[in-house]
Amino acid sequence: MANKDLGAAKKAKQDEFYTQWADIEREMNAYLEYDANVFRGKTILLPCDDPEWSNFTKFLALHFADFGLKKLISTSYAPNSNAGAAFYTPTLFETDDPAYDEGKSLERGRVFTLTPEDVSGDGRVDIDDLKWEYLDGDGDFRSAEVTAMRDEADMVITNPPFSLFRTFMAWLGAGDVRFSVIGNSNAITYSQIFPLIKENRVWKGATANTTDMVFGVPKGFPLKDADRAKAERMGYPSTAEYDFTRLGNSCWFTNIEHGRRHEPLQLMTMADNLRFNKKLIKGLDGGDGYQRYDNFDAIEVPYTDAIPSDFDGVMGVPITFLDKFNPDQFEIVDLSRYAKTQGMSKEFVDAYYASGQTGQISEGHPDLCYYSNAGRPVVPYMRVLIRRRDTPSS
Ligand SMILES: C[S@@+](CC[C@H](N)C(=O)[O-])C[C@H]1O[C@@H](n2cnc3c(N)ncnc32)[C@H](O)[C@@H]1O
C-alpha cells in the first residue's frame, strides 16, 4: 500500500468509534426534559450508522412509541468503500434474510426503516420491526440518495466519521434540519463551525462537556493501555466483540434546545471576584485580576467563573466557557483567532523574548496579548470574546 493510502486507511479506521447507549440516553433526555414532545411526529435520520451495532438505532427504536416518532431511518456505509471496515463480516441479521446478496453486501450501503407498523406482529413497534434493503449506492452521507433522506428528515442524529466532521456539518447546514451530532470540542474553533456558534445556529450539547465519553472500537484497534484501563474503570471492560476507549474532548453539537443553555451563570461583581475568587487571586499570572489586552479593546478573564457580572465591555474568556454559554446572558463577539486585533507591538514582542519565553510570535502577530501586574508579557491561549447582553451599549 502506498504511504498515502496507508495514511487514509489509518484515518478512516479512526472513524470506527461506536457510541455508547448511556451517552446517547443522557443527551436525548436533556432535549426531552426541555420539551417532552421534541421527537413527536418527527422523522429522524441516523446516517453513518448500522443497527447491527449502533446504539443510536437501538435506542431510538426502543423509544419509537413513547417518543411518538413518525419514522426512523438508519443508513450504513458499504464495507468496500470503508477503509476502516477491513474487519467486516455480515451478521446473521443480513445473511439470514432472503434479500441477502453477497456481492451487494460489500458494495452497497443499506437503509433500515422503522414506521409505526408492527411488522413482527408481537404487539409493539421496536427494533424487530425494522425493514431493510440495499441502497443503490454505497451509503456515503454525501450521496444523492442519503441527501434525499436528510431532506425528508426533521432531525439527523449520529456520531459522524471524525475525519469528515467539517464536511458532515456543511452537509447538515445545506439541509434544513435539526441535528445532534458528536464531535471534538476543538471543532468550535474551526472557521466553518465558529460562525455558526456565534450566530446561535449551533451550540454545544447538554452533556459530556466535562466528562469523558467511552467508545467501542473494533477488536485490534490500537489503543493506549491507559485509555483502555480508564474505559474499564468507567464500566466498559473489553467484550468478545469490542474493545473500549475513552475520549476526553468529545462532545455534542446541536441546534436542538436544552435547558442547560438557558441556565444563567451565577457570577460575582468584579470587585467581589478580586476579593473572593481564589483562582483569580492565586492565578497563573500572580493574581493579575483583569488585564486589558495590549492589542484589543477587551479585558482578559482567565477563568469562566471569574467573569464579572458588572463589566460592560468585551471580555476574553477560555473556550470552555461555551460549555456554560447562555445566549440570553451573553453575546459572542468573536474568537480571538478571528478577531481583528491591532497585532502585537514590537515593544511587546521584544519584552516577551527578553522575559525568556519561547513562543513563536513576531510584530503584528494577531493573537491577544497583555502585560501581567508584574509587567510580564503574556500571550493567553485562545479566547472567546463575549459581552453581557444587558450592557448599556448592547
Ligand atoms: C464515529 S463512527 C460512528 C458509528 C455510529 N454512528 C455510532 O455512533 O456508533 C462513524 C461511522 O461512519 C462511517 N463512515 C465513514 N465514512 C463515511 C461516509 N463517507 N458516509 C457514511 N458513513 C461513513 C464509518 O465507517 C463509521 O462506521
The ligand as a Tripos MOL2 file, in Angstrom:
@<TRIPOS>MOLECULE
LIG
   27    29     1     0     0
SMALL
NO_CHARGES

@<TRIPOS>ATOM
      1 C1        -17.5810    7.5080   14.5030 C.3       1 LIG1
      2 S1        -18.3610    6.1250   13.6970 S.3       1 LIG1
      3 C2        -19.8840    6.1210   14.4970 C.3       1 LIG1
      4 C3        -20.7480    4.9920   14.1570 C.3       1 LIG1
      5 C4        -22.1460    5.0830   14.7940 C.3       1 LIG1
      6 N1        -22.8820    6.2140   14.2430 N.3       1 LIG1
      7 C5        -22.0400    5.1970   16.2870 C.2       1 LIG1
      8 O1        -22.1270    6.3010   16.7750 O.co2     1 LIG1
      9 O2        -21.8410    4.2010   16.9670 O.co2     1 LIG1
     10 C6        -18.6770    6.7870   12.0830 C.3       1 LIG1
     11 C7        -19.1440    5.7750   11.0390 C.3       1 LIG1
     12 O3        -19.2880    6.4030    9.7680 O.3       1 LIG1
     13 C8        -18.8230    5.5320    8.7330 C.3       1 LIG1
     14 N2        -18.4120    6.3480    7.5880 N.ar      1 LIG1
     15 C9        -17.1630    6.7210    7.2470 C.ar      1 LIG1
     16 N3        -17.1860    7.4800    6.1440 N.ar      1 LIG1
     17 C10       -18.4920    7.5920    5.7810 C.ar      1 LIG1
     18 C11       -19.1580    8.2470    4.7190 C.ar      1 LIG1
     19 N4        -18.4770    8.9580    3.8110 N.pl3     1 LIG1
     20 N5        -20.5030    8.1550    4.6450 N.ar      1 LIG1
     21 C12       -21.1930    7.4430    5.5500 C.ar      1 LIG1
     22 N6        -20.6060    6.8010    6.5940 N.ar      1 LIG1
     23 C13       -19.2790    6.8720    6.7010 C.ar      1 LIG1
     24 C14       -17.6940    4.8170    9.4070 C.3       1 LIG1
     25 O4        -17.4370    3.6170    8.7670 O.3       1 LIG1
     26 C15       -18.1950    4.6380   10.8410 C.3       1 LIG1
     27 O5        -18.8550    3.4260   10.9880 O.3       1 LIG1
@<TRIPOS>BOND
     1     1     2 1
     2     2     3 1
     3     2    10 1
     4     3     4 1
     5     4     5 1
     6     5     6 1
     7     5     7 1
     8     7     8 2
     9     7     9 1
    10    10    11 1
    11    11    12 1
    12    11    26 1
    13    12    13 1
    14    13    14 1
    15    13    24 1
    16    14    15 ar
    17    14    23 ar
    18    15    16 ar
    19    16    17 ar
    20    17    18 ar
    21    17    23 ar
    22    18    19 1
    23    18    20 ar
    24    20    21 ar
    25    21    22 ar
    26    22    23 ar
    27    24    25 1
    28    24    26 1
    29    26    27 1
@<TRIPOS>SUBSTRUCTURE
     1 LIG1         1 GROUP 0 **** ****
